[in-house]
Amino acid sequence: MLSYGRRNPLPYHRWTKDNLIQKSIQNVLDITDSFFLQIQVHSNLIDEMRIVRNHIAHKSAITKREYYTLLTNLYGGNPRITAGAFLASTTRQPRANIAKYIIATKIILNDISNG
């Protein structure tokens, strides 16, 4: 997949955003394939989990900005919530985000593998 049908081979595949997944599979699978259609269906949640993960893992200025933009989009205003509180808290919603992500990951994997 790294070199098939490509003038310049990819150094590695990136699977964290729908447009990067499309670039990875475009020469092997049709972009109308069920796998990619399900990736597009779940792309917002995949991106949300990527932003939270990157902020926890890297703690750079860029990941912090993306994380706080995500919080603003989800909760409005300018909430200053740590990543741990964001994942574990049930103050703003009945289910903790970590539980939501675990359940969603199972659903996403099931949807893309059943195509």
N, CA, C and O atoms as a GROMACS GRO file, in nm:
protein
  460
    1MET      N    1   0.082  -0.120   0.000
    1MET     CA    2   0.000   0.000   0.000
    1MET      C    3   0.087   0.127   0.000
    1MET      O    4   0.043   0.232  -0.045
    2LEU      N    5   0.208   0.115   0.050
    2LEU     CA    6   0.294   0.232   0.055
    2LEU      C    7   0.341   0.275  -0.083
    2LEU      O    8   0.360   0.394  -0.108
    3SER      N    9   0.360   0.179  -0.172
    3SER     CA   10   0.415   0.213  -0.303
    3SER      C   11   0.323   0.179  -0.420
    3SER      O   12   0.344   0.229  -0.530
    4TYR      N   13   0.222   0.095  -0.399
    4TYR     CA   14   0.136   0.050  -0.508
    4TYR      C   15   0.065   0.169  -0.575
    4TYR      O   16  -0.008   0.243  -0.509
    5GLY      N   17   0.087   0.185  -0.705
    5GLY     CA   18   0.021   0.289  -0.782
    5GLY      C   19   0.066   0.430  -0.750
    5GLY      O   20  -0.003   0.527  -0.784
    6ARG      N   21   0.180   0.444  -0.686
    6ARG     CA   22   0.229   0.577  -0.647
    6ARG      C   23   0.361   0.605  -0.716
    6ARG      O   24   0.447   0.517  -0.726
    7ARG      N   25   0.376   0.725  -0.762
    7ARG     CA   26   0.503   0.766  -0.820
    7ARG      C   27   0.610   0.771  -0.711
    7ARG      O   28   0.721   0.722  -0.729
    8ASN      N   29   0.574   0.832  -0.599
    8ASN     CA   30   0.663   0.839  -0.483
    8ASN      C   31   0.598   0.764  -0.368
    8ASN      O   32   0.489   0.802  -0.324
    9PRO      N   33   0.663   0.659  -0.318
    9PRO     CA   34   0.604   0.583  -0.209
    9PRO      C   35   0.587   0.666  -0.082
    9PRO      O   36   0.665   0.758  -0.056
   10LEU      N   37   0.485   0.634  -0.006
   10LEU     CA   38   0.466   0.698   0.123
   10LEU      C   39   0.566   0.641   0.223
   10LEU      O   40   0.596   0.522   0.217
   11PRO      N   41   0.617   0.723   0.314
   11PRO     CA   42   0.708   0.667   0.415
   11PRO      C   43   0.633   0.580   0.517
   11PRO      O   44   0.689   0.484   0.569
   12TYR      N   45   0.508   0.614   0.543
   12TYR     CA   46   0.424   0.540   0.635
   12TYR      C   47   0.280   0.584   0.613
   12TYR      O   48   0.254   0.687   0.552
   13HIS      N   49   0.186   0.504   0.662
   13HIS     CA   50   0.045   0.541   0.652
   13HIS      C   51   0.003   0.621   0.774
   13HIS      O   52   0.053   0.600   0.885
   14ARG      N   53  -0.088   0.713   0.751
   14ARG     CA   54  -0.145   0.790   0.861
   14ARG      C   55  -0.294   0.759   0.864
   14ARG      O   56  -0.363   0.770   0.763
   15TRP      N   57  -0.343   0.720   0.981
   15TRP     CA   58  -0.480   0.672   0.996
   15TRP      C   59  -0.561   0.756   1.094
   15TRP      O   60  -0.658   0.707   1.150
   16THR      N   61  -0.523   0.882   1.117
   16THR     CA   62  -0.587   0.960   1.222
   16THR      C   63  -0.693   1.058   1.174
   16THR      O   64  -0.770   1.108   1.255
   17LYS      N   65  -0.699   1.087   1.046
   17LYS     CA   66  -0.800   1.177   0.989
   17LYS      C   67  -0.855   1.115   0.862
   17LYS      O   68  -0.785   1.039   0.795
   18ASP      N   69  -0.979   1.148   0.829
   18ASP     CA   70  -1.039   1.086   0.711
   18ASP      C   71  -0.964   1.120   0.582
   18ASP      O   72  -0.953   1.035   0.495
   19ASN      N   73  -0.913   1.243   0.568
   19ASN     CA   74  -0.840   1.278   0.446
   19ASN      C   75  -0.706   1.204   0.438
   19ASN      O   76  -0.660   1.173   0.328
   20LEU      N   77  -0.643   1.176   0.551
   20LEU     CA   78  -0.518   1.099   0.552
   20LEU      C   79  -0.544   0.952   0.523
   20LEU      O   80  -0.464   0.886   0.457
   21ILE      N   81  -0.655   0.901   0.572
   21ILE     CA   82  -0.693   0.763   0.542
   21ILE      C   83  -0.722   0.749   0.393
   21ILE      O   84  -0.684   0.649   0.331
   22GLN      N   85  -0.788   0.848   0.336
   22GLN     CA   86  -0.817   0.845   0.192
   22GLN      C   87  -0.687   0.840   0.113
   22GLN      O   88  -0.678   0.764   0.016
   23LYS      N   89  -0.587   0.919   0.150
   23LYS     CA   90  -0.458   0.917   0.081
   23LYS      C   91  -0.390   0.781   0.095
   23LYS      O   92  -0.321   0.736   0.004
   24SER      N   93  -0.410   0.716   0.209
   24SER     CA   94  -0.348   0.586   0.231
   24SER      C   95  -0.411   0.476   0.147
   24SER      O   96  -0.342   0.386   0.101
   25ILE      N   97  -0.542   0.483   0.127
   25ILE     CA   98  -0.612   0.373   0.058
   25ILE      C   99  -0.645   0.402  -0.087
   25ILE      O  100  -0.691   0.311  -0.157
   26GLN      N  101  -0.625   0.523  -0.135
   26GLN     CA  102  -0.679   0.563  -0.264
   26GLN      C  103  -0.632   0.477  -0.382
   26GLN      O  104  -0.706   0.464  -0.480
   27ASN      N  105  -0.515   0.418  -0.376
   27ASN     CA  106  -0.468   0.334  -0.486
   27ASN      C  107  -0.499   0.186  -0.467
   27ASN      O  108  -0.474   0.105  -0.556
   28VAL      N  109  -0.554   0.151  -0.353
   28VAL     CA  110  -0.583   0.011  -0.324
   28VAL      C  111  -0.734  -0.015  -0.316
   28VAL      O  112  -0.782  -0.115  -0.369
   29LEU      N  113  -0.806   0.076  -0.251
   29LEU     CA  114  -0.952   0.063  -0.239
   29LEU      C  115  -1.019   0.182  -0.307
   29LEU      O  116  -0.964   0.291  -0.315
   30ASP      N  117  -1.138   0.157  -0.355
   30ASP     CA  118  -1.220   0.265  -0.408
   30ASP      C  119  -1.268   0.351  -0.292
   30ASP      O  120  -1.306   0.297  -0.187
   31ILE      N  121  -1.267   0.484  -0.308
   31ILE     CA  122  -1.311   0.569  -0.198
   31ILE      C  123  -1.461   0.559  -0.173
   31ILE      O  124  -1.512   0.617  -0.077
   32THR      N  125  -1.533   0.488  -0.259
   32THR     CA  126  -1.674   0.462  -0.233
   32THR      C  127  -1.693   0.327  -0.162
   32THR      O  128  -1.806   0.283  -0.141
   33ASP      N  129  -1.583   0.262  -0.127
   33ASP     CA  130  -1.587   0.136  -0.053
   33ASP      C  131  -1.649   0.159   0.084
   33ASP      O  132  -1.636   0.267   0.142
   34SER      N  133  -1.716   0.059   0.135
   34SER     CA  134  -1.783   0.068   0.264
   34SER      C  135  -1.688   0.108   0.376
   34SER      O  136  -1.726   0.184   0.465
   35PHE      N  137  -1.564   0.058   0.373
   35PHE     CA  138  -1.465   0.093   0.476
   35PHE      C  139  -1.449   0.244   0.485
   35PHE      O  140  -1.460   0.302   0.594
   36PHE      N  141  -1.423   0.309   0.372
   36PHE     CA  142  -1.400   0.453   0.375
   36PHE      C  143  -1.527   0.530   0.404
   36PHE      O  144  -1.522   0.634   0.470
   37LEU      N  145  -1.641   0.482   0.357
   37LEU     CA  146  -1.767   0.550   0.387
   37LEU      C  147  -1.794   0.550   0.538
   37LEU      O  148  -1.842   0.650   0.592
   38GLN      N  149  -1.763   0.439   0.605
   38GLN     CA  150  -1.781   0.434   0.751
   38GLN      C  151  -1.681   0.525   0.823
   38GLN      O  152  -1.713   0.584   0.926
   39ILE      N  153  -1.560   0.536   0.769
   39ILE     CA  154  -1.462   0.629   0.826
   39ILE      C  155  -1.517   0.771   0.819
   39ILE      O  156  -1.506   0.847   0.915
   40GLN      N  157  -1.577   0.806   0.706
   40GLN     CA  158  -1.634   0.940   0.691
   40GLN      C  159  -1.750   0.962   0.787
   40GLN      O  160  -1.765   1.072   0.842
   41VAL      N  161  -1.832   0.861   0.808
   41VAL     CA  162  -1.945   0.871   0.900
   41VAL      C  163  -1.895   0.904   1.041
   41VAL      O  164  -1.956   0.985   1.111
   42HIS      N  165  -1.786   0.842   1.082
   42HIS     CA  166  -1.735   0.857   1.218
   42HIS      C  167  -1.619   0.956   1.228
   42HIS      O  168  -1.554   0.964   1.332
   43SER      N  169  -1.593   1.031   1.122
   43SER     CA  170  -1.472   1.116   1.118
   43SER      C  171  -1.468   1.222   1.228
   43SER      O  172  -1.360   1.251   1.279
   44ASN      N  173  -1.580   1.280   1.266
   44ASN     CA  174  -1.579   1.383   1.371
   44ASN      C  175  -1.536   1.326   1.505
   44ASN      O  176  -1.457   1.387   1.576
   45LEU      N  177  -1.588   1.209   1.538
   45LEU     CA  178  -1.549   1.147   1.665
   45LEU      C  179  -1.405   1.098   1.662
   45LEU      O  180  -1.334   1.110   1.762
   46ILE      N  181  -1.361   1.044   1.550
   46ILE     CA  182  -1.221   1.002   1.536
   46ILE      C  183  -1.130   1.122   1.555
   46ILE      O  184  -1.028   1.112   1.623
   47ASP      N  185  -1.165   1.235   1.495
   47ASP     CA  186  -1.083   1.356   1.508
   47ASP      C  187  -1.085   1.407   1.652
   47ASP      O  188  -0.982   1.452   1.703
   48GLU      N  189  -1.200   1.402   1.718
   48GLU     CA  190  -1.209   1.445   1.857
   48GLU      C  191  -1.118   1.360   1.946
   48GLU      O  192  -1.046   1.414   2.030
   49MET      N  193  -1.120   1.229   1.926
   49MET     CA  194  -1.034   1.142   2.006
   49MET      C  195  -0.887   1.169   1.975
   49MET      O  196  -0.802   1.162   2.065
   50ARG      N  197  -0.854   1.199   1.850
   50ARG     CA  198  -0.717   1.231   1.811
   50ARG      C  199  -0.668   1.357   1.882
   50ARG      O  200  -0.556   1.361   1.931
   51ILE      N  201  -0.753   1.459   1.887
   51ILE     CA  202  -0.716   1.586   1.950
   51ILE      C  203  -0.688   1.565   2.100
   51ILE      O  204  -0.589   1.616   2.152
   52VAL      N  205  -0.775   1.492   2.167
   52VAL     CA  206  -0.757   1.468   2.311
   52VAL      C  207  -0.632   1.385   2.334
   52VAL      O  208  -0.552   1.416   2.422
   53ARG      N  209  -0.613   1.281   2.256
   53ARG     CA  210  -0.495   1.195   2.270
   53ARG      C  211  -0.367   1.275   2.247
   53ARG      O  212  -0.272   1.264   2.325
   54ASN      N  213  -0.362   1.356   2.141
   54ASN     CA  214  -0.242   1.434   2.112
   54ASN      C  215  -0.212   1.534   2.223
   54ASN      O  216  -0.096   1.555   2.257
   55HIS      N  217  -0.315   1.594   2.279
   55HIS     CA  218  -0.292   1.689   2.388
   55HIS      C  219  -0.232   1.619   2.510
   55HIS      O  220  -0.141   1.672   2.574
   56ILE      N  221  -0.284   1.502   2.542
   56ILE     CA  222  -0.231   1.426   2.656
   56ILE      C  223  -0.088   1.379   2.627
   56ILE      O  224  -0.002   1.388   2.715
   57ALA      N  225  -0.063   1.331   2.507
   57ALA     CA  226   0.068   1.272   2.475
   57ALA      C  227   0.178   1.376   2.454
   57ALA      O  228   0.292   1.353   2.493
   58HIS      N  229   0.144   1.490   2.393
   58HIS     CA  230   0.249   1.583   2.352
   58HIS      C  231   0.255   1.712   2.432
   58HIS      O  232   0.363   1.767   2.455
   59LYS      N  233   0.141   1.761   2.476
   59LYS     CA  234   0.134   1.885   2.554
   59LYS      C  235   0.210   2.003   2.491
   59LYS      O  236   0.273   2.082   2.561
   60SER      N  237   0.204   2.013   2.361
   60SER     CA  238   0.268   2.125   2.292
   60SER      C  239   0.168   2.240   2.279
   60SER      O  240   0.049   2.224   2.308
   61ALA      N  241   0.217   2.354   2.235
   61ALA     CA  242   0.129   2.470   2.217
   61ALA      C  243   0.022   2.442   2.113
   61ALA      O  244  -0.093   2.485   2.127
   62ILE      N  245   0.057   2.369   2.008
   62ILE     CA  246  -0.038   2.339   1.901
   62ILE      C  247  -0.147   2.244   1.951
   62ILE      O  248  -0.265   2.267   1.926
   63THR      N  249  -0.108   2.139   2.022
   63THR     CA  250  -0.208   2.044   2.071
   63THR      C  251  -0.296   2.107   2.177
   63THR      O  252  -0.415   2.077   2.188
   64LYS      N  253  -0.238   2.196   2.257
   64LYS     CA  254  -0.316   2.267   2.358
   64LYS      C  255  -0.422   2.356   2.292
   64LYS      O  256  -0.536   2.362   2.338
   65ARG      N  257  -0.382   2.425   2.186
   65ARG     CA  258  -0.476   2.512   2.114
   65ARG      C  259  -0.588   2.430   2.053
   65ARG      O  260  -0.705   2.469   2.061
   66GLU      N  261  -0.555   2.317   1.991
   66GLU     CA  262  -0.658   2.230   1.933
   66GLU      C  263  -0.752   2.177   2.041
   66GLU      O  264  -0.873   2.171   2.021
   67TYR      N  265  -0.695   2.140   2.154
   67TYR     CA  266  -0.775   2.087   2.265
   67TYR      C  267  -0.873   2.192   2.317
   67TYR      O  268  -0.991   2.162   2.336
   68TYR      N  269  -0.825   2.315   2.340
   68TYR     CA  270  -0.914   2.419   2.391
   68TYR      C  271  -1.016   2.463   2.287
   68TYR      O  272  -1.126   2.505   2.323
   69THR      N  273  -0.983   2.454   2.159
   69THR     CA  274  -1.081   2.480   2.054
   69THR      C  275  -1.190   2.372   2.058
   69THR      O  276  -1.308   2.403   2.042
   70LEU      N  277  -1.151   2.248   2.079
   70LEU     CA  278  -1.247   2.139   2.093
   70LEU      C  279  -1.339   2.163   2.211
   70LEU      O  280  -1.461   2.147   2.200
   71LEU      N  281  -1.282   2.201   2.326
   71LEU     CA  282  -1.364   2.229   2.444
   71LEU      C  283  -1.463   2.342   2.418
   71LEU      O  284  -1.579   2.333   2.459
   72THR      N  285  -1.418   2.446   2.351
   72THR     CA  286  -1.506   2.558   2.320
   72THR      C  287  -1.620   2.512   2.230
   72THR      O  288  -1.735   2.552   2.249
   73ASN      N  289  -1.589   2.429   2.131
   73ASN     CA  290  -1.693   2.378   2.041
   73ASN      C  291  -1.791   2.287   2.113
   73ASN      O  292  -1.911   2.290   2.084
   74LEU      N  293  -1.742   2.207   2.207
   74LEU     CA  294  -1.830   2.114   2.278
   74LEU      C  295  -1.913   2.182   2.386
   74LEU      O  296  -2.032   2.153   2.400
   75TYR      N  297  -1.852   2.273   2.462
   75TYR     CA  298  -1.917   2.328   2.580
   75TYR      C  299  -1.950   2.477   2.568
   75TYR      O  300  -2.023   2.530   2.652
   76GLY      N  301  -1.898   2.544   2.467
   76GLY     CA  302  -1.920   2.688   2.454
   76GLY      C  303  -1.831   2.765   2.550
   76GLY      O  304  -1.772   2.708   2.641
   77GLY      N  305  -1.822   2.894   2.527
   77GLY     CA  306  -1.740   2.976   2.615
   77GLY      C  307  -1.594   2.939   2.606
   77GLY      O  308  -1.546   2.900   2.500
   78ASN      N  309  -1.525   2.951   2.717
   78ASN     CA  310  -1.383   2.924   2.722
   78ASN      C  311  -1.351   2.838   2.844
   78ASN      O  312  -1.281   2.883   2.935
   79PRO      N  313  -1.400   2.715   2.848
   79PRO     CA  314  -1.376   2.632   2.967
   79PRO      C  315  -1.230   2.589   2.976
   79PRO      O  316  -1.169   2.554   2.875
   80ARG      N  317  -1.176   2.593   3.094
   80ARG     CA  318  -1.039   2.548   3.118
   80ARG      C  319  -1.047   2.418   3.197
   80ARG      O  320  -1.040   2.418   3.320
   81ILE      N  321  -1.063   2.309   3.124
   81ILE     CA  322  -1.079   2.178   3.186
   81ILE      C  323  -0.955   2.095   3.151
   81ILE      O  324  -0.916   2.088   3.035
   82THR      N  325  -0.895   2.034   3.251
   82THR     CA  326  -0.780   1.948   3.222
   82THR      C  327  -0.828   1.826   3.144
   82THR      O  328  -0.946   1.792   3.144
   83ALA      N  329  -0.735   1.762   3.078
   83ALA     CA  330  -0.770   1.645   2.998
   83ALA      C  331  -0.824   1.533   3.087
   83ALA      O  332  -0.918   1.462   3.048
   84GLY      N  333  -0.766   1.517   3.205
   84GLY     CA  334  -0.816   1.414   3.297
   84GLY      C  335  -0.959   1.439   3.338
   84GLY      O  336  -1.041   1.348   3.339
   85ALA      N  337  -0.989   1.564   3.373
   85ALA     CA  338  -1.126   1.599   3.411
   85ALA      C  339  -1.220   1.584   3.292
   85ALA      O  340  -1.334   1.539   3.307
   86PHE      N  341  -1.174   1.622   3.174
   86PHE     CA  342  -1.255   1.609   3.054
   86PHE      C  343  -1.293   1.463   3.029
   86PHE      O  344  -1.406   1.433   2.993
   87LEU      N  345  -1.197   1.373   3.049
   87LEU     CA  346  -1.222   1.232   3.023
   87LEU      C  347  -1.306   1.165   3.132
   87LEU      O  348  -1.386   1.077   3.102
   88ALA      N  349  -1.288   1.205   3.257
   88ALA     CA  350  -1.350   1.133   3.368
   88ALA      C  351  -1.477   1.196   3.425
   88ALA      O  352  -1.556   1.128   3.489
   89SER      N  353  -1.496   1.324   3.403
   89SER     CA  354  -1.606   1.396   3.468
   89SER      C  355  -1.742   1.360   3.409
   89SER      O  356  -1.757   1.336   3.289
   90THR      N  357  -1.842   1.357   3.498
   90THR     CA  358  -1.981   1.342   3.455
   90THR      C  359  -2.062   1.465   3.494
   90THR      O  360  -2.185   1.459   3.500
   91THR      N  361  -1.995   1.575   3.520
   91THR     CA  362  -2.063   1.698   3.560
   91THR      C  363  -2.143   1.758   3.444
   91THR      O  364  -2.256   1.804   3.465
   92ARG      N  365  -2.088   1.758   3.327
   92ARG     CA  366  -2.152   1.823   3.212
   92ARG      C  367  -2.238   1.729   3.129
   92ARG      O  368  -2.320   1.776   3.049
   93GLN      N  369  -2.222   1.601   3.146
   93GLN     CA  370  -2.303   1.503   3.075
   93GLN      C  371  -2.313   1.377   3.159
   93GLN      O  372  -2.230   1.356   3.248
   94PRO      N  373  -2.412   1.293   3.133
   94PRO     CA  374  -2.433   1.176   3.219
   94PRO      C  375  -2.324   1.069   3.207
   94PRO      O  376  -2.302   0.993   3.301
   95ARG      N  377  -2.256   1.061   3.093
   95ARG     CA  378  -2.154   0.959   3.073
   95ARG      C  379  -2.018   1.027   3.056
   95ARG      O  380  -2.007   1.126   2.983
   96ALA      N  381  -1.917   0.975   3.122
   96ALA     CA  382  -1.782   1.030   3.109
   96ALA      C  383  -1.733   1.012   2.965
   96ALA      O  384  -1.768   0.914   2.898
   97ASN      N  385  -1.653   1.106   2.918
   97ASN     CA  386  -1.603   1.100   2.780
   97ASN      C  387  -1.518   0.976   2.755
   97ASN      O  388  -1.521   0.923   2.644
   98ILE      N  389  -1.443   0.930   2.854
   98ILE     CA  390  -1.363   0.809   2.833
   98ILE      C  391  -1.453   0.690   2.805
   98ILE      O  392  -1.420   0.606   2.721
   99ALA      N  393  -1.565   0.680   2.873
   99ALA     CA  394  -1.661   0.572   2.847
   99ALA      C  395  -1.722   0.588   2.708
   99ALA      O  396  -1.739   0.490   2.636
  100LYS      N  397  -1.754   0.711   2.672
  100LYS     CA  398  -1.808   0.738   2.538
  100LYS      C  399  -1.709   0.694   2.431
  100LYS      O  400  -1.747   0.634   2.331
  101TYR      N  401  -1.580   0.725   2.451
  101TYR     CA  402  -1.478   0.690   2.353
  101TYR      C  403  -1.458   0.538   2.344
  101TYR      O  404  -1.439   0.486   2.234
  102ILE      N  405  -1.462   0.470   2.455
  102ILE     CA  406  -1.446   0.324   2.453
  102ILE      C  407  -1.561   0.258   2.378
  102ILE      O  408  -1.540   0.170   2.295
  103ILE      N  409  -1.682   0.301   2.408
  103ILE     CA  410  -1.800   0.247   2.339
  103ILE      C  411  -1.796   0.282   2.191
  103ILE      O  412  -1.823   0.197   2.106
  104ALA      N  413  -1.762   0.408   2.159
  104ALA     CA  414  -1.757   0.452   2.020
  104ALA      C  415  -1.650   0.378   1.941
  104ALA      O  416  -1.671   0.346   1.824
  105THR      N  417  -1.538   0.349   2.003
  105THR     CA  418  -1.431   0.276   1.934
  105THR      C  419  -1.478   0.137   1.894
  105THR      O  420  -1.450   0.092   1.783
  106LYS      N  421  -1.549   0.070   1.982
  106LYS     CA  422  -1.604  -0.061   1.949
  106LYS      C  423  -1.702  -0.052   1.832
  106LYS      O  424  -1.701  -0.137   1.743
  107ILE      N  425  -1.785   0.050   1.833
  107ILE     CA  426  -1.883   0.068   1.726
  107ILE      C  427  -1.813   0.098   1.594
  107ILE      O  428  -1.847   0.041   1.490
  108ILE      N  429  -1.715   0.188   1.598
  108ILE     CA  430  -1.642   0.224   1.476
  108ILE      C  431  -1.573   0.103   1.418
  108ILE      O  432  -1.582   0.077   1.298
  109LEU      N  433  -1.502   0.028   1.501
  109LEU     CA  434  -1.432  -0.092   1.452
  109LEU      C  435  -1.530  -0.193   1.394
  109LEU      O  436  -1.502  -0.256   1.292
  110ASN      N  437  -1.644  -0.210   1.459
  110ASN     CA  438  -1.745  -0.301   1.406
  110ASN      C  439  -1.798  -0.252   1.272
  110ASN      O  440  -1.812  -0.331   1.178
  111ASP      N  441  -1.828  -0.122   1.261
  111ASP     CA  442  -1.881  -0.068   1.136
  111ASP      C  443  -1.782  -0.079   1.020
  111ASP      O  444  -1.822  -0.114   0.909
  112ILE      N  445  -1.655  -0.050   1.045
  112ILE     CA  446  -1.560  -0.055   0.933
  112ILE      C  447  -1.520  -0.198   0.896
  112ILE      O  448  -1.479  -0.223   0.782
  113SER      N  449  -1.533  -0.290   0.989
  113SER     CA  450  -1.496  -0.428   0.957
  113SER      C  451  -1.612  -0.509   0.899
  113SER      O  452  -1.589  -0.615   0.839
  114ASN      N  453  -1.736  -0.463   0.915
  114ASN     CA  454  -1.852  -0.536   0.863
  114ASN      C  455  -1.888  -0.499   0.720
  114ASN      O  456  -1.978  -0.560   0.662
  115GLY      N  457  -1.820  -0.400   0.663
  115GLY     CA  458  -1.853  -0.350   0.531
  115GLY      C  459  -1.864  -0.455   0.429
  115GLY      O  460  -1.892  -0.425   0.313
   0.00000   0.00000   0.00000
